[in-house]
Amino acid sequence: MTEFPALVYKVPGKYVRPHGTYDFAGVNNTEELEAKLKEGWVSSLQEAIDSKETTPVAEAKESDDIAPPTRQELEEKATELGIKFDGRFSDKKIAQLIDEALAK
């Protein structure tokens, strides 16, 4: 049996904790508690944290990978293709050399 007032929790939220965030809300009676539980709130912070760990995050969309390659990615690809370069080469120049090597 729950004593009122009580707290319910959800993850993520606006309060910071190690490795994430959480939120909490007060409930004053059984009806409020049942409504919050139906909305996905839980009765303990640990339960909220545990449920979040098993909840999958949003899947990556194709549009999420449209950023230009990083310097490290360029260097790895250039090395893989046997392209010689050094620190004086710009990212643009390395990308151009990679494109030329791939076009062959």
N, C-alpha and C positions, 0 to 999 in steps of 0.2 A: 504494500500500500504506500502510495506517495504522500508525503506531507507537503502542504502548500503554505506559502509560496515555494515554487521549485524553479530550477533552471533547466533549460534544454539547450543543446549545442548543435552546430553544423560546421562543416569544413568545406570550402574555404570561407574566410570571413575577414573582418576588419581588425582583429586583434592578432598580434604577432606572437608566435611560439617558435621554439626551435624546429626547423625544417618545414615551416608552413604558417598558415594562419587559421583562425577559427572565429566563430561568432557565437553569442549566447543570447538567450531571451528568457524573460521571466514569465511564468504561468501561475495563475492564482487559483485554478480549479480544474477539475477533471475534464470539463469540456474544452478549455483552452489547451490543456495538455494533449488531448486526442487530436485537436485540430493541428497543432504544431507537428505531432508525430506523422500525421497524414501528409504534411508538407515536406517531410524528409528530415526533420529535426530528430535528435536522439537524446536519451536521458543522461548520457555521460560524455565527457570530453574524449575519453579513451575510445569509446564506441564510435564517436564521430571520426576520430583519426583513423581507426581501423577500417571503417567503411570506405573512407577516401582512398586508402591504399589499394583497395580492390576495385575501385571504380575506374574504368578506363578513361584516359584523357581524350580529348577530341582528336580524331585521326587527322594526320597531315593531309592537306589538300595539295593538288598539283601546283596551285598558285603560291603555296608557301615556300617553294624552292626556286624562286625567281631571282634571288640575290646573285650578284656577280660572284665568281669564285674568289676565295680568299687567297692571300699571298701563299700560304702554306699549301693549299690545294693546287695552285699553279705550279709551285716548285715540285710537288710530288708528281704531277702529271708530266712535267718537263723531264724529270729524272727518269720516269718510267719509259718515256719515248727516246731517251738518250740525248736530249738536248743539253748542250753546254751553256751555262749562264752563271752569273755571279751577282753579288749584291748591288751592283751598279745598274742592273737591268730593271726597268720599270715593270709594273704588273702588266701594263698594256703591251710592252715589247714581248714579255714572256708569253702572253696569251696569243700574240701574233705568230710567234715561233711555233707554238703548239698547233694553231690552226693550219699553218703551212705543213707541218709534219703529218698531220692527220689527212690533209688533202692529197698527199702523195700516194 
